[in-house]
Amino acid sequence: MNQDQSRFLDAQSPYTLFLILILLILGTEKDLENHLENARNFILETKRSIESFRVGYETMQTNLMSFHAQLMNLQK
């Protein structure tokens, strides 16, 4: 086992504690698949919303730059 792998198995590592928490939840929750599916859908929709917002912002910025260039041409 290399040094990186042994670090993940360290008892003080947050990754190990997170893995233990997930395993405990998997062992006790009967409807976990539905909860994980809902969380996955929420994350995917949030990602799509952020991407749409970014595209809209970039389009607005491009339009503002074009408008500014047209204003500069009118002033000449």
Secondary structure by P-SEA (a helix, b strand, c coil): ccaaaaaaaccccaaaaaaaaaaaaaacccaaaaaaaaaaaaaaaaaaaaaaaaaaaaaaaaaaaaaaaaaaaaac
